[in-house]
């Protein structure tokens, strides 16, 4: 047993040395980009497939995130290709860095015959608290490529109730606002153009009296910057005194594939169909080895963010290369003010 432990320790040390040497070379060549609005936690990645405590995992990635009873809660997307298993696991932390992962999955694929064939890939939850209830919106995916959206609710992250399918194909990223607006629930989503998941898509706003039936659809925005012109997608809006802050992802297609980066918008508090500001550049883009190399390289992807006005801090727990979970933080006020200063 000691020999095995020594081999593992030696292997980890060699992996770390390799990354340190590669980073030194990249730094010497001037290949690192300047960090602007978000700064990576030095101990990234904070959750990896290797550190997942309940058997094999190929990916522990793209997580919903929120505060609950003074703790940071993450809903982890976990994939085990050998078992053809995808599920969402609950994790919590007192310090926002070291997470305890619950053994039993919180959400698995639906067995309801109405939806079973449309739910083979359980990932990418978006988490919103409205009143005393937490709502989880997540995509459903079929073998033929259809994308829909499912909604759940819970009060304690122990018992979860499935509500219904809330989006027609192809639409997989509904993000709920944390309160009613003018008497209606509201959400952002990203229906795919022409019904094809690979086509350029826009973000829309819609309203509902009951979270199930949606209407009053309003076009909001399409990516047109050089880092997001391929596709964009929202996360649950965060309420601030100056407007709704939305952390979004943007995709840039190239001859080498796709690159996923993160950006920020501000929407009007009373009429979120009005964009009142956005940062023209990305706030985070793939640059570290754990973001460039993995199951899907060149990816930083967020399903949400956590704002702390008292500390003037924005925390973003993001998926890196569809493999692990990382943390980046920044000044909340700086991001908001830059959005507003650069305008819609």
RADA-V738117 format. One record per helix or strand of 2 or more residues. SS is the DSSP state (h for helix, s for strand). FROM is the first residue (numbers start at 1). LEN is the number of residues. If there is no record, write none. Layout:
ss=SS from=FROM len=LEN
ss=SS from=FROM len=LEN
//
This chain:
ss=h from=2 len=27
ss=s from=39 len=2
ss=s from=59 len=10
ss=s from=71 len=10
ss=s from=85 len=9
ss=s from=100 len=2
ss=h from=116 len=3
ss=s from=126 len=5
ss=s from=133 len=9
ss=s from=147 len=8
ss=s from=161 len=7
ss=s from=175 len=2
ss=s from=184 len=6
ss=s from=191 len=2
ss=h from=193 len=3
ss=s from=201 len=8
ss=s from=214 len=9
ss=s from=231 len=3
ss=s from=238 len=3
ss=s from=243 len=12
ss=s from=257 len=11
ss=s from=275 len=4
ss=s from=284 len=2
ss=h from=289 len=4
ss=s from=299 len=4
ss=s from=306 len=3
ss=s from=313 len=8
ss=s from=324 len=8
ss=h from=332 len=11
//
